[in-house]
Amino acid sequence: MKGASKYVSAGSLVQYGYELVNAEKLDQSLRLVHDFVERIITEPLCTARVFGSKDLDALCQRIGKASLSAVTRQKQGDGVAGRDSVFVYVVTKLENSGGLRQVIEDLIKVRFEARHIILSTELEGRSDVGYLQSGLGRQTSVRFEGAPQGSYQQRLAWLQQRLLDIHPQKVFLFNYHQDSVAVAAIQPEMGLTGSFYHHGDHHLCLGVFLDHLEHIDPHPMGYHHCRDVLNIENSYIPLVVEDKGPRPPELPFFYDGRLTTCTAARSNKVDIPYFVRYFEMVPRLLKTTGGRHVHIGRLHPWTLFKIRRGLKRYGIAPDRFIYIPWVPSVWKTLHEYRVDLYVASFPYGGGLTLIEAMGAGVPVALHRHVFSRILSGLDLAYPEAFSWRFPDELLTFCGSVTADTLKEASRLGRRRYEGFHRPEMLRRILQGNADDLPAPASLSDRFSPEPLEWALWMEKQVDIKNVLYKAAYRFYRRLRGRWHFM
């Protein structure tokens, strides 16, 4: 089978996918779609430019339909079917960190009395479920099932069989961008009530155009974009975070006389080709403030090396950069380390961490991405939140901000959290009592693209260095993918 990069057009690739289905080569067709999406999402030029494909979604559904006809011929129930209050969450992989895990946990907590089953295709590696069993699993009835080792087609058959056996009250689809198995699985003929949760919102993502599932967007940027640009009939369910308390009165700003900043993000949000690099900004920020910077989230060793090399270059003591790979609560960590300003991750912003910062009463500084409103996250924050595009803007703000300014921003952030992101709101939505809840916030007028900066960044993506880097990165991902199936 030819690789996804060998086709002269996306149309010819999709056509070949149908030919494979007609020849009953479902596994090859699933792999074809997976590998094509994988190639697109690893191309920076496509980020926040390509969001979904009706043709690819239709092909996945055609594969799933062919698979289902074989599955139903040998269907055997396990005694769960027909029971009320069973909810299923289909994922590609479950990890012990990140916003996806938190959203699933929030949905489970709202219905503690129900039974919950997480079904994972495991296409991107084995899930980490230890935290689930030791935490949420002790509080409610939640079970995890990972697909057995096997081909894409075998995993699809397993997933469809489990959905038929369980026949849940509702199924939520939380697939990774390239998970053709998950998107093929849920067929209209199954008679399931389901929702596609659009968390893969800044890349091409399979499932965006599945019209037999409710389309859920979790933030104003995505809601308005899907509705107004992609013409999708969608629903808005806001991101929520458990309230762990406002900023304590005994925690003044500039606690030790200097500014303490913080960013919470893993490498997948900050180690991205962009005209402003996180590893370069951290030393410059510390040189400007003379304070501390706390980083929460696992970074690549090479990124840590470059940050520490920058600290040495500016003569900054290493202990002023505090690196914490993982914490159970960003909210509590912000209070514990007396953070004065949360510098949102860039070039990819993080929704839940931004909400935690606002709920914790920590002022925020947001990056206005050069071409993407979604990656900026401005519309999630309070309208008065400070935002920056070029490094000097952030450095000037951090070097001159006052305690009074931070105190007012803390109040505004907390008010924003209370008005849009308390867990009670999710509970009322899922119970059908959402009439008096706030609608998605209007889009901010503070965002505008920077075409010239985007053009220069785009031109740099085709130089030999970046071309070789992308080739090496894709090769690494292919090797990792093959290892998953060994």
Secondary structure, 3 states (H helix, E strand, C coil): CCCHHHCCCHHHHHHHHHHHHHCCCHHHHHHHHHHHHHHHHCCHHHCCCCCCCHHHHHHHHHHHHHHHHHHHHCCCCCCCCCCCCEEEEEECCCCCCCHHHHHHHHHHHHCCCCEEEEEECCCCCCCCCHHHHHCHHHCCEEEEEECCCCCHHHHHHHHHHHHHHHCCCEEEEECCCCCHHHHHHCCHHHCCCEEEECCCCCCCCCCCCCCCCEEEECCHHHHHHHHHCCCCCEEECCCCCCCCCCCCCCCCCCCCCCCEEEEECCHHHHCCCCCCCHHHHHHHHHHHHCCEEEEECCCCHHHHHHHHHHHHHCCCCHHHEEEECCCCCHHHHHHHCCCCEEECCCCCCCHHHHHHHHHCCCCEEEECCCCCHHHHCHHHCCCCCEEECCHHHHHHHHHHCCHHHHHHHHHHHHHHHHHHCCHHHHHHHHCCCCCCCCCCCCCCCCCCCCHHHHHHHHHHCCCHHHHHHHHHHHHHHHHHHHHHCC
